[in-house]
C-alpha cells in the first residue's frame, strides 16, 4: 500500500490529500446542514404544538363567548370555525409526526377533539332547545297574562260590589303568586342555580295550589275562562320544565366539554414536552455527530498530512543529503531507488550523475597518475640527455683544442659517438612515448570536459525540476490560503447564525486550523526545495570550476605535447650529428680539413641541444606539477 502511494506523482499525492480534506469538510457541512434542518423541523413542530394549544384555548374561549351571548349564531359559527382550525392543525401535525410517542398522543388528541366536537354539537342543540323553550315559555306566559286579564274583566262585569270585592280579593292572591312565580322564573333564568330551581319549583306548586283554592269560587261563575287560565298556566309550566331540562343538559355538557378541553391541553403540554425532549436529543445527537465528524476529519487529515509530508520531505532530505555529499566530493553513494514519482526520478537522476562523475573522476585520476609518472620519467630521460650533451660539449671542446691528438682519440670519439647515438635513440623513444601519453591525456581531459558539461546540464535540469516543485508549492500555498479564507468566511457566517451555527463555527475553526497547518507544511517543503536548489547551485558551480580546470589542463597538456615535439626534433638533430661524427671519425684520415668545421657544427648543435634539454626539463617539471595538481583536485572526490 505504501509502495503504491509512494509511486504516485507529487501532484496526485497533494491532490489526494486536499481531496480528503475537501471530502471531510463536505461531510461536516452535510452533517451540520442535516442537524440544522432537523432543528428547523423540530422548531416547526414546536410552533405547531404551540398553535394547537392556542387553538384549544380559542375553542374554549369561543365556547364561553357562545354561552355568554346566549346562543348567538355568529358566536356558534366562530366556535365551529375554531374547532375546525384545531382539527386542521392536529391533522397537519399527524401527517409529519414520526415518533411513536407523538403519534400515540396525537391519536389520543383525535379522540379528545372528536369528543369535544360531539359535546359542542350537543351543546348547540341544547342551546337551541333552551331558546325554543324560552320562546314557548314567554308565549305561554303572555297567554297566562291575557287569561288573567280576561278573568279580571269578567270580575269587573259583576253587578254586586261585594261579590266583585270578594272575587277580586281571591283572584289577587292567585295573581300575586303568579307574579312571584314569574319573578322566580326570571331569577332562575339569570342564575340557573339549583337553589333558584328548588325555589321556583316550590313557587310553582304554591301558584297551582292558589289556583286550585279559588277554583271552586270561580268555576261556577267563569268556567270557561278559568279552564283557559288553567290550561295556559299548565302550558307555561310545561315550557318551563322544557327549559329546565335543556338547561340541565347544557350544564351536563359544559363540564364534559371542559374536561375534553383540559384533556386536549394536557395532551398538548405532553406533546410539547416530547418535542422539547426530541429537540434536546436531536441537539445532542447533532453535537455528537459534529464532534465525532470533526475529530475523525481532524485525525484523518492529520494522518494524510503526515503521510504526504513524509512521502515528500523524506525523499527530499535524502536527495539533499546525496547532493550535499556530492558537493563535498563524496561519490561513493549507491542507494537503490524504488520510487517512481518525480522525487524518485530526481533521486535516480542524481544517482546516475554520481555514477557518471565517479567513473569520470576515476578516469581522470588514473590519467593524472599516468601523466605524473610519465612526466617524472621524461624528467629523468631529459636529465640523462642533458648530461650526455654536456659530456659531448666537453669532448668537442677537447677536440677543438687538441686537433693534434685527433688521430689518437678517433677510437674514443667513435665510441662516444656510438654512446651518444644510443642515448639519442633512447631519448627519441622516450619523447615519442611522452608525446603519445600527452595525446591520451588531452583526449581524456576533453572527455572529462564533455562529462562535466553533461553534469552541468543535469544540474540545470535538476534546478528546473526544483523550480517546478516550487511552483507546485505556490499552488498548494494558494489553495491553503483560499481554504483558510473560506473557513474564516464560514466562521463569520456561523457567528451570524448565532446559537444554531455554533457547531458549524467549531467545524469552520478546525478547518481553518487544518488549512494553517497545511500552509506551514507547504512552507517547510519550500524551505527544503530551496535547500535542494542551493545544493544544486553549489554542485553546478563546482562542476563549472572543474570544467575550467579541465580546459586549462587541455591547454597545458597541448603545450607539453608541443614541447615534446621540440624534444623529438632536437633528438633527431642529435642523431644526425652523431651520424656525422661517426662519418667524420671514419673519414678523419681522408677529410681532416672538415673536422674543424664538423667540430664547430657539433658544438653549435650541442649548445642548441643543451637549451632544448633545459626547456624539456622545465616542461617536464611543469607537466609533473600539473599532474600532481590534477591528482590533488581529483583526490577530493571519494569514489
C-alpha positions as CSV (number, residue, x, y, z in Angstrom):
1,X,0.0,0.0,0.0
2,X,2.8,2.5,0.9
3,X,4.8,1.5,-2.2
4,X,1.8,2.2,-4.3
5,X,1.2,5.5,-2.6
6,X,4.9,6.3,-2.8
7,X,4.9,5.7,-6.6
8,X,2.2,8.3,-7.1
9,X,3.2,11.6,-8.5
10,X,3.6,14.6,-6.2
11,X,0.6,16.3,-7.8
12,X,-1.6,13.3,-7.2
13,X,-0.4,12.9,-3.6
14,X,-1.2,16.5,-2.9
15,X,-4.5,16.2,-4.8
16,X,-5.4,13.1,-2.8
17,X,-4.5,14.9,0.5
18,X,-6.5,18.0,-0.3
19,X,-9.3,15.9,-1.8
20,X,-9.6,14.1,1.5
21,X,-9.7,17.4,3.3
22,X,-12.4,18.7,1.0
23,X,-14.4,15.4,1.4
24,X,-14.2,15.7,5.2
25,X,-15.2,19.3,5.0
26,X,-18.1,18.4,2.8
27,X,-19.1,15.6,5.2
28,X,-19.0,18.0,8.2
29,X,-21.0,20.6,6.2
30,X,-23.6,17.9,5.3
31,X,-23.8,16.9,9.0
32,X,-24.2,20.5,10.0
33,X,-26.8,21.0,7.3
34,X,-28.8,17.9,8.4
35,X,-28.6,18.9,12.0
36,X,-29.8,22.4,11.2
37,X,-32.6,21.0,9.1
38,X,-33.6,18.7,12.0
39,X,-33.5,21.7,14.4
40,X,-35.7,23.7,12.0
41,X,-38.2,20.9,11.6
42,X,-38.2,20.4,15.4
43,X,-38.8,24.2,15.8
44,X,-41.6,24.0,13.3
45,X,-43.2,21.1,15.2
46,X,-42.9,23.1,18.5
47,X,-44.5,26.1,16.8
48,X,-47.3,23.8,15.5
49,X,-47.7,22.4,19.1
50,X,-48.0,25.9,20.4
51,X,-50.5,26.7,17.7
52,X,-52.5,23.6,18.7
53,X,-52.5,24.8,22.4
54,X,-53.5,28.3,21.3
55,X,-56.3,26.9,19.1
56,X,-57.5,24.8,22.1
57,X,-57.7,27.9,24.2
58,X,-59.5,29.7,21.4
59,X,-62.0,26.9,21.2
60,X,-62.7,27.2,24.9
61,X,-63.0,31.0,24.7
62,X,-65.3,30.8,21.7
63,X,-67.5,28.3,23.6
64,X,-67.7,30.5,26.6
65,X,-68.5,33.5,24.4
66,X,-71.2,31.5,22.8
67,X,-72.6,30.7,26.2
68,X,-72.3,34.3,27.3
69,X,-74.1,35.6,24.1
70,X,-76.9,33.2,24.9
71,X,-76.6,31.2,21.7
72,X,-75.6,33.9,19.2
73,X,-75.3,32.4,15.7
74,X,-72.1,34.3,14.9
75,X,-70.6,33.0,18.2
76,X,-71.7,29.5,17.2
77,X,-70.0,29.8,13.8
78,X,-66.9,31.1,15.5
79,X,-66.8,28.2,17.9
80,X,-67.2,25.7,15.0
81,X,-64.5,27.5,12.9
82,X,-62.1,27.5,15.9
83,X,-62.8,23.8,16.4
84,X,-62.2,23.1,12.6
85,X,-58.9,25.1,12.8
86,X,-57.8,22.9,15.8
87,X,-58.7,19.8,13.9
88,X,-56.7,21.0,10.8
89,X,-53.6,21.8,12.9
90,X,-54.0,18.3,14.5
91,X,-54.2,16.6,11.2
92,X,-51.3,18.6,9.9
93,X,-49.1,17.5,12.8
94,X,-50.3,13.9,12.5
95,X,-49.0,13.8,8.9
96,X,-45.5,14.9,9.8
97,X,-45.2,13.0,13.1
98,X,-42.7,10.2,13.2
99,X,-42.1,9.5,16.9
100,X,-44.3,6.7,18.3
101,X,-45.0,8.7,21.4
102,X,-46.1,11.7,19.4
103,X,-48.4,9.5,17.3
104,X,-49.9,8.0,20.4
105,X,-50.6,11.4,21.9
106,X,-52.0,12.7,18.6
107,X,-54.3,9.7,18.4
108,X,-55.5,10.4,22.0
109,X,-55.9,14.0,20.9
110,X,-58.0,12.8,18.0
111,X,-60.4,11.2,20.4
112,X,-60.5,14.3,22.6
113,X,-61.2,16.5,19.6
114,X,-64.0,14.1,18.4
115,X,-65.5,14.1,21.9
116,X,-65.3,17.8,22.1
117,X,-67.0,18.2,18.7
118,X,-69.7,15.8,19.7
119,X,-70.2,17.7,23.0
120,X,-70.2,21.0,21.1
121,X,-72.9,19.7,18.8
122,X,-74.9,18.6,21.8
123,X,-74.3,22.0,23.4
124,X,-75.6,23.8,20.2
125,X,-78.6,21.5,20.2
126,X,-79.2,22.1,23.9
127,X,-78.9,25.9,23.5
128,X,-81.3,25.7,20.5
129,X,-83.8,23.7,22.6
130,X,-83.3,26.1,25.5
131,X,-84.0,29.1,23.3
132,X,-87.1,27.3,21.9
133,X,-88.3,26.5,25.4
134,X,-87.7,30.1,26.4
135,X,-89.7,31.4,23.4
136,X,-92.5,29.0,24.3
137,X,-92.3,29.9,27.9
138,X,-92.6,33.6,27.0
139,X,-95.5,32.9,24.7
140,X,-97.3,30.8,27.4
141,X,-96.5,33.5,30.0
142,X,-98.1,36.1,27.8
143,X,-101.1,33.8,27.3
144,X,-101.4,33.4,31.1
145,X,-101.3,37.2,31.5
146,X,-104.0,37.5,28.9
147,X,-106.2,35.0,30.6
148,X,-105.7,36.7,33.9
149,X,-106.7,40.0,32.4
150,X,-109.8,38.3,30.9
151,X,-110.8,36.9,34.3
152,X,-110.3,40.4,35.8
153,X,-112.5,41.8,33.1
154,X,-115.2,39.3,34.0
155,X,-114.9,40.2,37.7
156,X,-115.3,43.8,36.8
157,X,-118.5,42.9,34.9
158,X,-120.1,41.6,38.1
159,X,-123.0,43.8,39.3
160,X,-122.6,43.2,43.1
161,X,-119.9,45.2,44.6
162,X,-119.4,42.7,47.4
163,X,-119.1,39.9,45.0
164,X,-116.7,41.9,42.9
165,X,-114.6,42.6,46.1
166,X,-114.7,39.0,47.2
167,X,-113.7,37.7,43.8
168,X,-111.1,40.4,43.3
169,X,-109.5,39.6,46.7
170,X,-109.5,35.9,46.0
171,X,-108.1,36.4,42.5
172,X,-105.5,38.9,43.7
173,X,-103.9,36.2,45.9
174,X,-103.5,34.0,42.8
175,X,-102.2,36.9,40.7
176,X,-99.7,37.8,43.4
177,X,-98.4,34.2,43.4
178,X,-98.2,34.3,39.6
179,X,-96.2,37.4,39.8
180,X,-93.8,35.8,42.3
181,X,-93.6,32.8,40.0
182,X,-92.6,34.9,37.0
183,X,-90.1,36.7,39.2
184,X,-88.6,33.4,40.3
185,X,-88.5,32.3,36.7
186,X,-86.6,35.4,35.8
187,X,-84.2,34.9,38.6
188,X,-83.7,31.2,37.7
189,X,-83.1,32.1,34.0
190,X,-80.5,34.6,35.2
191,X,-78.6,32.4,37.6
192,X,-79.6,28.8,36.7
193,X,-78.6,27.7,40.2
194,X,-80.1,24.7,41.9
195,X,-81.4,26.8,44.8
196,X,-83.2,29.0,42.4
197,X,-84.7,25.9,40.7
198,X,-85.9,24.5,44.0
199,X,-87.4,27.8,45.0
200,X,-89.1,28.0,41.5
201,X,-90.5,24.5,41.9
202,X,-91.9,25.4,45.3
203,X,-93.4,28.6,43.9
204,X,-94.9,26.7,41.0
205,X,-96.6,24.4,43.5
206,X,-97.8,27.3,45.6
207,X,-99.2,29.0,42.5
208,X,-101.1,25.8,41.4
209,X,-102.4,25.4,45.0
210,X,-103.6,29.0,44.9
211,X,-105.4,28.4,41.6
212,X,-106.9,25.2,43.0
213,X,-108.0,27.2,46.1
214,X,-110.0,29.8,44.1
215,X,-111.2,27.3,41.6
216,X,-114.5,26.4,43.5
217,X,-115.3,30.1,43.7
218,X,-114.7,30.9,40.0
219,X,-115.8,27.6,38.3
220,X,-119.4,28.4,38.8
221,X,-119.2,32.0,37.5
222,X,-116.4,31.7,34.9
223,X,-115.9,28.0,34.0
224,X,-114.6,28.7,30.5
225,X,-112.2,31.5,31.5
226,X,-111.0,29.5,34.4
227,X,-110.4,26.4,32.3
228,X,-108.5,28.5,29.7
229,X,-106.4,30.1,32.5
230,X,-105.7,26.8,34.0
231,X,-104.7,25.4,30.6
232,X,-102.4,28.4,29.9
233,X,-100.8,28.1,33.3
234,X,-100.1,24.3,32.7
235,X,-98.6,25.2,29.3
236,X,-96.5,27.8,30.9
237,X,-95.2,25.4,33.5
238,X,-94.7,22.7,30.8
239,X,-92.5,25.1,28.7
240,X,-90.7,26.0,31.9
241,X,-90.0,22.3,32.6
242,X,-88.6,22.0,29.0
243,X,-86.4,25.0,29.6
244,X,-85.1,23.5,32.9
245,X,-84.4,20.1,31.1
246,X,-82.5,21.9,28.3
247,X,-80.6,24.0,30.9
248,X,-79.7,20.8,32.9
249,X,-78.5,19.3,29.6
250,X,-76.3,22.3,29.0
251,X,-75.0,22.1,32.5
252,X,-74.1,18.4,31.9
253,X,-72.5,19.2,28.6
254,X,-70.4,22.1,29.8
255,X,-68.2,20.2,32.3
256,X,-67.8,17.4,29.7
257,X,-66.6,20.0,27.2
258,X,-64.3,21.5,29.8
259,X,-62.9,18.0,30.6
260,X,-62.3,17.4,26.9
261,X,-60.6,20.8,26.5
262,X,-58.4,20.2,29.6
263,X,-57.5,16.8,28.3
264,X,-56.5,18.4,25.0
265,X,-54.4,21.0,26.8
266,X,-52.8,18.3,28.9
267,X,-52.0,16.3,25.7
268,X,-50.7,19.4,24.1
269,X,-48.4,20.0,27.1
270,X,-47.2,16.4,26.9
271,X,-46.7,16.8,23.1
272,X,-44.7,20.0,23.7
273,X,-42.6,18.3,26.3
274,X,-42.0,15.5,23.9
275,X,-40.9,18.0,21.3
276,X,-38.5,19.6,23.8
277,X,-37.1,16.1,24.6
278,X,-36.8,15.4,20.9
279,X,-35.2,18.7,20.4
280,X,-32.6,18.1,23.1
281,X,-32.0,14.6,21.7
282,X,-31.5,16.0,18.2
283,X,-29.3,18.7,19.5
284,X,-27.2,16.2,21.5
285,X,-27.0,13.8,18.5
286,X,-26.1,16.7,16.2
287,X,-23.4,17.9,18.6
288,X,-22.1,14.3,18.9
289,X,-22.1,13.8,15.2
290,X,-20.3,17.1,14.6
291,X,-17.7,16.5,17.3
292,X,-17.2,12.9,16.1
293,X,-17.0,14.0,12.5
294,X,-14.7,16.9,13.3
295,X,-12.4,14.6,15.3
296,X,-12.5,12.0,12.6
297,X,-11.8,14.5,9.9
298,X,-9.0,16.1,12.0
299,X,-7.4,12.7,12.7
300,X,-7.6,11.5,9.1
301,X,-6.5,14.9,7.8
302,X,-3.5,14.9,10.2
303,X,-2.7,11.3,9.2
304,X,-2.9,12.3,5.5
305,X,-0.8,15.4,6.1
306,X,1.8,13.3,8.0
307,X,1.9,10.6,5.3
308,X,2.1,13.0,2.4
309,X,4.7,15.2,4.2
310,X,6.8,12.1,4.9
311,X,6.3,10.9,1.3
312,X,7.7,14.3,0.1
313,X,10.1,15.6,2.8
314,X,11.9,12.3,3.4
315,X,13.0,11.7,-0.2
316,X,13.8,15.4,-0.5
317,X,16.0,15.1,2.6
318,X,17.6,12.0,1.2
319,X,18.1,13.8,-2.2
320,X,19.6,16.9,-0.4
321,X,21.9,14.6,1.6
322,X,23.1,12.9,-1.6
323,X,23.6,16.3,-3.3
324,X,25.4,17.6,-0.2
325,X,27.7,14.6,-0.3
326,X,28.4,15.0,-4.0
327,X,29.1,18.7,-3.3
328,X,31.6,17.6,-0.6
329,X,33.3,15.3,-3.1
330,X,31.8,12.0,-1.8
331,X,30.8,10.0,-4.8
332,X,30.5,6.6,-3.0
333,X,26.7,6.8,-2.5
334,X,25.0,4.0,-4.5
335,X,21.5,3.8,-2.9
336,X,18.8,1.6,-4.5
337,X,15.9,3.8,-5.8
338,X,12.5,2.1,-5.8
339,X,10.2,5.2,-6.1
340,X,8.7,6.0,-9.5
341,X,7.4,9.5,-8.8
342,X,9.1,12.9,-9.5
343,X,11.2,12.6,-6.4
344,X,12.2,9.1,-7.3
345,X,13.2,10.3,-10.9
346,X,15.1,13.1,-9.3
347,X,17.0,10.7,-6.9
348,X,17.7,8.3,-9.8
349,X,19.0,11.2,-11.9
350,X,21.3,12.3,-9.1
351,X,22.4,8.7,-8.6
352,X,23.2,8.4,-12.3
353,X,25.0,11.7,-12.2
354,X,27.0,10.5,-9.2
355,X,27.9,7.3,-11.1
356,X,28.9,9.2,-14.2
357,X,31.0,11.5,-12.1
358,X,32.5,8.6,-10.2
359,X,33.5,6.9,-13.4
360,X,34.8,10.2,-14.9
361,X,36.8,11.2,-11.8
362,X,38.3,7.7,-11.7
363,X,39.5,8.0,-15.3
364,X,40.8,11.5,-14.6
365,X,42.7,10.2,-11.5
366,X,44.2,7.3,-13.5
367,X,45.2,9.7,-16.3
368,X,46.6,12.2,-13.9
369,X,48.6,9.5,-12.3
370,X,49.9,8.4,-15.7
371,X,50.7,12.0,-16.6
372,X,52.7,12.4,-13.3
373,X,54.6,9.1,-13.8
374,X,55.3,9.9,-17.5
375,X,56.4,13.4,-16.6
376,X,58.8,12.0,-13.9
377,X,60.2,9.5,-16.5
378,X,60.6,12.3,-19.0
379,X,62.4,14.4,-16.5
380,X,64.8,11.5,-15.8
381,X,65.4,11.0,-19.5
382,X,65.9,14.7,-20.0
383,X,68.5,14.9,-17.2
384,X,70.3,11.9,-18.8
385,X,70.2,13.7,-22.2
386,X,71.4,16.9,-20.7
387,X,74.3,15.0,-19.0
388,X,75.2,13.3,-22.3
389,X,75.1,16.6,-24.2
390,X,77.3,18.2,-21.5
391,X,79.8,15.4,-22.0
392,X,79.6,15.8,-25.7
393,X,80.3,19.5,-25.4
394,X,83.3,18.8,-23.3
395,X,84.6,16.3,-25.7
396,X,84.0,18.7,-28.6
397,X,85.9,21.4,-26.8
398,X,88.8,19.0,-26.2
399,X,88.7,18.1,-30.0
400,X,88.8,21.8,-30.9
401,X,91.8,22.4,-28.6
402,X,93.6,19.2,-29.3
403,X,93.3,18.5,-33.0
404,X,96.8,17.2,-32.9
405,X,95.6,14.4,-30.8
406,X,92.7,13.6,-33.1
407,X,94.2,10.5,-34.6
408,X,94.9,9.1,-31.2
409,X,91.5,9.7,-29.9
410,X,89.5,8.7,-33.1
411,X,88.5,5.5,-31.4
412,X,87.3,7.4,-28.3
413,X,85.3,9.8,-30.5
414,X,83.8,6.9,-32.4
415,X,82.9,5.1,-29.1
416,X,81.5,8.3,-27.7
417,X,79.5,8.9,-30.8
418,X,78.1,5.4,-30.6
419,X,77.1,6.0,-27.0
420,X,75.5,9.4,-28.0
421,X,73.6,7.7,-30.8
422,X,72.2,5.1,-28.4
423,X,71.3,7.8,-25.9
424,X,69.7,9.9,-28.6
425,X,67.7,6.8,-29.8
426,X,66.5,6.2,-26.2
427,X,65.7,9.9,-25.8
428,X,63.8,9.8,-29.1
429,X,61.8,6.7,-27.9
430,X,61.0,8.4,-24.6
431,X,60.0,11.6,-26.3
432,X,57.7,9.7,-28.6
433,X,56.2,7.8,-25.7
434,X,55.7,11.1,-23.8
435,X,54.0,12.6,-26.8
436,X,51.6,9.6,-27.1
437,X,50.8,9.9,-23.3
438,X,50.2,13.6,-23.7
439,X,47.8,13.0,-26.5
440,X,46.0,10.4,-24.4
441,X,45.9,12.9,-21.6
442,X,44.4,15.6,-23.9
443,X,41.8,13.1,-25.1
444,X,40.9,12.1,-21.5
445,X,40.7,15.7,-20.4
446,X,38.5,16.6,-23.3
447,X,36.2,13.7,-22.4
448,X,36.3,15.0,-18.8
449,X,35.2,18.4,-20.1
450,X,32.3,16.7,-22.0
451,X,31.2,14.8,-19.0
452,X,31.4,17.9,-16.9
453,X,29.2,19.7,-19.5
454,X,26.6,16.9,-19.3
455,X,26.8,17.0,-15.5
456,X,26.2,20.8,-15.7
457,X,23.2,20.1,-17.9
458,X,21.9,17.5,-15.5
459,X,22.3,20.1,-12.7
460,X,20.3,22.6,-14.8
461,X,17.5,20.0,-15.3
462,X,17.6,19.3,-11.6
463,X,17.2,23.0,-10.9
464,X,14.4,23.2,-13.4
465,X,12.5,20.3,-11.7
466,X,13.1,22.0,-8.3
467,X,11.6,25.2,-9.7
468,X,8.6,23.1,-10.8
469,X,8.3,21.8,-7.3
470,X,8.4,25.4,-6.1
471,X,5.6,26.3,-8.5
472,X,3.5,23.3,-7.1
473,X,4.2,24.6,-3.6
474,X,3.0,28.0,-4.6
475,X,-0.3,26.4,-5.8
476,X,-0.5,24.4,-2.6
477,X,0.1,27.6,-0.6
478,X,-2.6,29.4,-2.6
479,X,-5.1,26.6,-2.0
480,X,-4.3,26.5,1.7
481,X,-4.7,30.3,1.9
482,X,-8.1,30.1,0.0
483,X,-9.2,27.2,2.3
484,X,-8.2,29.4,5.3
485,X,-10.2,32.3,3.8
486,X,-13.2,30.1,3.2
487,X,-13.0,28.7,6.7
488,X,-12.9,32.3,8.1
489,X,-15.9,33.3,6.0
490,X,-17.7,30.1,7.2
491,X,-16.9,31.1,10.8
492,X,-18.3,34.6,10.2
493,X,-21.5,33.2,8.7
494,X,-21.8,30.7,11.6
495,X,-21.3,33.6,14.1
496,X,-24.1,35.4,12.3
497,X,-26.3,32.3,12.7
498,X,-25.9,32.6,16.5
499,X,-26.5,29.6,18.7
500,X,-27.6,27.4,15.8
501,X,-24.3,27.9,14.0
502,X,-22.1,27.4,17.0
503,X,-21.3,23.8,15.9
504,X,-20.6,24.9,12.4
505,X,-18.3,27.7,13.7
506,X,-16.3,25.0,15.6
507,X,-16.0,23.0,12.4
508,X,-15.0,26.1,10.4
509,X,-12.3,26.9,13.1
510,X,-11.0,23.3,12.8
511,X,-10.9,23.6,9.0
512,X,-9.1,26.9,9.3
513,X,-6.5,25.4,11.7
514,X,-6.1,22.5,9.3
515,X,-5.5,24.9,6.4
516,X,-2.9,26.8,8.5
517,X,-1.1,23.6,9.3
518,X,-1.2,22.7,5.6
519,X,0.3,26.1,4.8
520,X,3.0,25.6,7.4
521,X,3.9,22.2,5.9
522,X,4.0,23.8,2.5
523,X,6.4,26.4,3.7
524,X,8.6,23.7,5.2
525,X,8.6,21.9,1.9
526,X,9.5,25.2,0.2
527,X,12.5,25.6,2.5
528,X,13.6,22.0,1.7
529,X,13.2,22.7,-2.0
530,X,15.2,26.0,-1.6
531,X,17.9,24.0,0.2
532,X,17.9,21.5,-2.7
533,X,18.3,24.3,-5.2
534,X,21.1,25.9,-3.2
535,X,22.9,22.5,-3.1
536,X,22.3,22.1,-6.8
537,X,23.7,25.5,-7.5
538,X,26.8,24.7,-5.4
539,X,27.3,21.4,-7.4
540,X,26.8,23.3,-10.6
541,X,29.4,25.9,-9.5
542,X,31.9,23.1,-8.6
543,X,31.3,21.4,-12.0
544,X,31.9,24.7,-13.7
545,X,35.2,25.1,-11.9
546,X,36.0,21.5,-12.9
547,X,35.2,22.4,-16.5
548,X,37.5,25.4,-16.3
549,X,40.3,23.4,-14.8
550,X,39.8,20.7,-17.4
551,X,40.1,23.3,-20.2
552,X,43.3,24.7,-18.6
553,X,44.7,21.1,-18.3
554,X,43.9,20.5,-22.0
555,X,45.8,23.7,-22.9
556,X,48.8,22.9,-20.7
557,X,48.9,19.3,-22.0
558,X,48.9,20.6,-25.5
559,X,51.8,22.8,-24.6
560,X,53.6,19.8,-23.2
561,X,52.9,18.0,-26.5
562,X,54.5,20.9,-28.4
563,X,57.5,20.8,-26.1
564,X,57.8,17.0,-26.7
565,X,57.7,17.7,-30.4
566,X,60.6,20.1,-30.0
567,X,62.4,17.4,-28.0
568,X,61.8,14.9,-30.8
569,X,63.2,17.4,-33.3
570,X,66.3,18.0,-31.0
571,X,66.8,14.3,-30.6
572,X,66.7,13.8,-34.4
573,X,69.3,16.5,-34.8
574,X,71.4,14.8,-32.2
575,X,71.1,11.5,-34.1
576,X,72.1,13.4,-37.3
577,X,75.1,14.9,-35.6
578,X,76.1,11.6,-34.2
579,X,76.0,10.1,-37.6
580,X,78.0,12.9,-38.9
581,X,80.5,12.4,-36.1
582,X,80.7,8.7,-36.9
583,X,81.2,9.5,-40.6
584,X,83.8,12.1,-39.7
585,X,85.5,9.6,-37.4
586,X,85.7,7.1,-40.2
587,X,86.9,9.7,-42.7
588,X,89.4,11.5,-40.4
589,X,92.2,10.3,-42.2
590,X,90.8,11.5,-45.6
591,X,88.9,14.7,-44.7
592,X,90.9,16.2,-41.9
593,X,90.1,19.6,-43.1
594,X,86.4,19.0,-42.5
595,X,86.9,18.1,-38.8
596,X,87.2,21.6,-37.7
597,X,84.0,22.6,-39.4
598,X,82.3,19.5,-38.1
599,X,83.5,20.1,-34.5
600,X,82.2,23.7,-34.8
601,X,78.9,22.4,-36.1
602,X,78.8,19.7,-33.3
603,X,79.4,22.4,-30.7
604,X,76.6,24.6,-32.1
605,X,74.2,21.7,-32.2
606,X,75.3,20.7,-28.7
607,X,74.5,24.2,-27.4
608,X,71.1,24.0,-29.1
609,X,70.6,20.6,-27.6
610,X,71.5,21.9,-24.1
611,X,69.0,24.7,-24.5
612,X,66.4,22.2,-25.7
613,X,67.2,19.9,-22.9
614,X,66.7,22.7,-20.4
615,X,63.4,23.6,-22.0
616,X,62.3,19.9,-21.9
617,X,63.3,19.7,-18.2
618,X,61.3,22.8,-17.4
619,X,58.3,21.4,-19.4
620,X,58.6,18.0,-17.7
621,X,58.7,19.7,-14.3
622,X,55.6,21.8,-15.1
623,X,53.8,18.8,-16.5
624,X,54.6,16.8,-13.3
625,X,53.4,19.8,-11.3
626,X,50.2,19.9,-13.3
627,X,49.7,16.2,-13.0
628,X,50.2,16.4,-9.2
629,X,47.8,19.3,-9.1
630,X,45.2,17.5,-11.1
631,X,45.7,14.4,-8.9
632,X,45.2,16.6,-5.8
633,X,42.0,18.1,-7.3
634,X,40.6,14.7,-8.2
635,X,41.6,13.3,-4.8
636,X,38.9,15.4,-3.1
637,X,36.4,13.2,-4.7
638,X,35.8,9.9,-2.9
639,X,34.8,7.1,-5.4
